[in-house]
Amino acid sequence: MKILGIGNAIVDVICKVDESFLIKNKLTKSTMKLVDEKEFKQLLSNLKIQKTIAGGSVANSIVGLSQLKNEVSFIGKIADDKLGNEYEDSLTNEKVKYYYNKKIEKIPTGTCLILVTPDSERTMCTFLGIAGKISPDDINENFIKESELVFLEGYLWDEGEPRAAFDKALTIAKKSAMSLSDKFCIDRHKKSFYQLVKNKLDIIFANEQEIMELIDAETFEEVIEFGKDLNKTLVITRSNKGSIVIEGSNVTECEGQKNLKIVDLTGAGDLFAAGFLHGYINKMSTKESLEKGTEMASKIIQKIGARLD
């Protein structure tokens, strides 16, 4: 197995809204907010659903990797309910090996409401459901040992059993990668994320805002110096400034694609990670890996949702 993804198994519900909807509901644009089931249903009650699809950050990346003909698998906790069954089918239809045996749960399968504003930015309200209850028992050691690389998401990291599941995977993995996911996650888990980045991960994905928040940087030059001292593979997306990889003293940059008809930024980071990891696992150069990530991200932002057809 090339890559095993471990992440939140979340069904994405995509809706178009205007700016006033975010203001009215006290939502901060371009971030993710955790909500309970009642608030989720209340937000959704007056909206028209554009699309429903099995999602979750790492799951989106894993599907992208599968579409690039890589052998991949995924662990994510779902319930044996309607959404859970649809979720599993969605992944297996994409030739992803799904390494989780669902069962009847008191808590339903997780759902994420993705609100797309006219500027194509997405704001997420997530009801984690059973996805947030992942435990070490859900992580099969053999599947990790069989994989060349394990890819995790910051969204999954939380105190208690999720953290123990995370630690178990990182302890066994031959190589590990993680996305910092969202500024919201960094605000919640800053010290823990910093320790993960410094001591446990081989590859780190972040956008410029996230990495600057993590290390309290005031300028991007501070990020460059941090990356050089880190001496790992630090992959940073910089929106219209392109992307950059810092590996020790080596700094590799890639321009973003121009003149794109942007429809929806959902999944841009996820598909960028898929493209980069495709290059990494297939022994392409850092520059080629960045270019593949840029190509994948450029394709996904010109359509609604986080899945390429």
N, C-alpha and C positions, 0 to 999 in steps of 0.2 A: 504494500500500500504506500503510495507516495505521500499523501497528506491526510491527516485526521483532523477535522474541525470539531471543537467543543464549544457550544454556545447556547444562547437562549433560543429555544424553538418557539418562534412567535409568528402568528398569522398577521400579515400586514393588511390593513384596511385603508385604502387611499381615497382621500376626498379633496376636492378643490374648495378653497375658502378665500375670502378677502381679508385684508388687514384688520378690519373692524372685528372680525370673529376672534382673532387672537387677543385684541385689546379687551374685548368684552369678557373673555374667559381668563384674563390675566395670564396669558401664555407668552413666554419669551421666544421670539422667532429664532429658528435654526438650532434649537436645543431640544433635549429630550426630558420629559417630565414623567415621573412614575405616578400612576393614578390607581384608585381601587376600582372594582368592577362597577360600582354604582356611578362613579364619576365618568367612567368610560362610556357607559350606556347613555348618560345624560348628554355628553358632548356629541355623541353620534346621532342622537334622536332627531335632529333637524337637518341632517346632512345627506347629500346624495352620494352614494358610494360609486367611485369610478372603477375601482378594481380591488379584488381580494386575492391574495397570493401568499403562499408559505414563505416566511421571511426570517428575520433575525440576521444580524450583521455577518457573523461567520458563515452562516448557512448560505447567504447570498454569495459570499466569496467562494465557498465550496462548489456551488452550482456553476459559477463562472469557470472554475478550474476544470470541472467535469466537461463543460462545453468546449474547453481547449484540449480535450482528449487525455486528461490526466486521470489516474486511478485514485479516487478519493472516497472518504467516508465521513460520517457525521454522528456525533452524540449530542442529543438535546432532549430535554424531558417534556413529554406531552402526556395528556390523559387519553384514555380510551373513550373519546367522545367524537362528535361529528367533526369538529375542527381538527382534532388530533389525527383522525383517520385521513382527512383531506391533506393535512400537513405531510404525513408519511408518504402518501401516494405522490404528492408533488415532488418530493425529493427522489423517490425511487424511479419515477418517470424520467428524471434527469440523469439516471445512471449513477446516483450517489448511493453507496452502501449505508444503510441506516442502522447504526449499532445501538439501538435502544428498544427494549421490550416494554411497550406501553401497557398500562393496566388501569382499571377503574380507580379514579381518584376523587376525593372530596372537593378538590379545587380543579377548575377547568383549564383547558389549554390556554396559553397566553395569547394576547392580542395587542397589536400596536396600531393606533390611529395615526396615520400620516397625513398631515394637513399641508397642502401645497398652495402657497400664495401666488399671486400673478407674476411675481419676480422669480418664480421657480424654486424659491427656497422651501425647505420642508421643516416642519415643526412636529415633533412626535410626542404623543401621549400613550404611555405603555402600561397596560395591565399585565404584569408578568405571569399571573396564574401559576400553574405548576412548574413552569420553566425556571422560576426563581428558587425552586426547592431542590435543585440538583444536589446530590450528595456523593461522597466517595464510592458508595455502593453502586452508583450508576456508571462509574468509570471502570471499564474492563481493562485490566493491566495488559493482557495479551494483545488487544487491539492497538494499544499505545506502542508496545514493543515492536509490532509489525510495521509501524509507520515510520517513514523517514523524517517526518516533521509533524509536530502538533501545533495547530493554530487556535488561539483563544481570543476572546473579546473582553474588553474592560467592562462592558455592560453586565457580564455574568458574575463578575467578582463582587462578593459581598461577605460580610461577617458570618461566621458559623459554618454550616455545611457546604455552601458554595465555595468558600475559601478553602476548605479542606479538600474538596474535589479538585480545585485548581492546583493546590500544592501537590496532590497525588500525581496529577498528570505531568506537572513540571519536573517532579522528582524522577519519573520513569522515562520521560521523553528523550530521544536521541538529540533532537534539535527542537527549539521552541520559538514561536512567534506570537505576538499579541498586538492587537489594536487598542490604543488608549480610548477609542470609541467616542468620547464626548466630554466637553468641558464640565458638564454636570457630574460625570463619574470622577473626574479629577478633583473637583471641589469636595466630593464626599470621601474620597479615599487617597488623598494626596500623598501622605507618608508611605502608605502601603504600595501605591503605584511606583513611587520613587525607588523603593527597595526592590520591587520586581524588575524595574528597568536596569538598575545598577547591578543586581546580583543573580537574577534567575533567567532572564530572557536572552535569546540569541539575536532575534530580529524584532524591532519595535516599529510599529506604524503609528503615525500621528499627523494631524494637520498643524499648521503653524501656530494657531491659537492654543491648541492643546499642549504642545510641547513647551511653549513659552509660559503657560500657566503652571505646568508641572515644576519647572525649575525657577520660577519667579524671574524670568528674563525680561529686561526692558528693551533689548535690541536683539535682532536675529543673529548678530555676531556672537552673542553669548551662547546661543543655541549651537552654533558651529563649534565653538570651543568645548562646550559640554560634550557634543558628539565625538569629537576627537579624543577627549579624555576617556570617554566611555569605552571606546575600542570594541564596539559591537557593530551591528548593522542597523543604523537609525534612518528610517525612511520617512520623509516629511513631504506632505503635499502643501502647496502654497497658493491654491486657487489660480488666478490668472498669471501668477509668477512661475507656474510650472511645478516641478518637484525636485527633490534633492536627496541624495543618499550620502551619509557620513559613515565611513568605515575606517577608524583610526585616523591617520593623516590623509587618507584619500577622500576627496569630496567630488561627487559626480552630480551634474545638474542636467535637467531635461526641460525644455520649453513645453508649455501647454499648447494644445491644438487651437488654431484660430478660426474665427467665423463660424462657430457652431450655433445651430438653432436649439438653444437650451429650452427644454420643456419641463424637466423635473430633476432636481439634484439628488433624489433618493437613490441610494446605492452607489454613488460616485466613489466614495472611499472604499466600499466593499469590493467593487469591481476593479478598482486600481490595485488593491491588495492581491486580488486573484491574478491579474496580469503580471505583477511583480513576482509573486511566488511561482507562477508558471515558469518564468525565466530563471529564477533561482534554482528551482528543483531540477530543471533541465539543463543546468550548467551554462546558461547564457551569461554574457557579460552584464555588469551592473547597469551600464548605459542601455543595453538592449532590454533588460528587465524593466527599467524605468519607462522606456518607450512602449513596451507592451502594456504596462499599467496605465499609461496615458491613453493609449488606444482604446482600452476597455472602458475606462472612465468616460472618455469622449463619446463612445457609442451609447452608453446607458443614460447619459443626461439629455439625450435627444429623444427619449421616449418616456412614457409614464411607467413607474415601477422600477424594481431593482433586478429584473430578469431580462437578459437578451433572448430573443426568439431563437 
